[in-house]
């Protein structure tokens, strides 16, 4: 069941929740508990007897990633939110702690990425690769500490493992992300967090700015106060 403290926003049309790391968004071969199941069970318990209630995920986060997720609670709300994601009219901001520091402190990365289904690994490929998809993000180094860097990321596209691969391409893999070159594990998590989402409410058409707080383990990893005062872009 969904923890009430995880709910960041709720109305008739959508719910925003904080997903912990190590929990998949939806079912996979592992059969593990999922964020979708938790939200659906919680939402179903609120309905009249015999009804489950409408609930669909609007976007996905990788299992080892934490942060803000949206679920549609009405078909109209879900449809309009999905359209914003397709049109890239909303703004997503992530925070990452990486090993090392990029040589260029602020920039825009553009690659063609292709996911290998058998290995679940995304690779940078050439422009003529049949499965290649254009992938773009902006990043900014905010702080450096003890061989680590605190980075803000705003992806312009939403490819599988995109942020993980593109930051690793700078020689700075995300802390804990052994799949993409990190040197140290982080108890099944990686230091990537969906911090903020700016979008238009699907029904009221009002501007929404939602944030998901970071867990205490981030302070332990950073070994000091988190530089969140510089998190606005």
Secondary structure, 3 states (H helix, E strand, C coil): CCCHHHEEEECCCEEEEEECCCCECCCCCCCCCEHHHHHHHHHHHCCCCCCCCCCEECCCCCCCCEEEEEEECCHHHHHHHHHHHHHCCCEEEEEEEEECCCCCCEEEEEEEEEEECCCCEEEEECCCCCCCEEEEEEEEEEEEECCEEEEEEEECCCCCCHHHHHHHCCCCCECCCHHHCCCCCCCCCCCEEEEEEEEECCCCCCEEEEECCCCHHHHHHHCCCCCHHHCCC
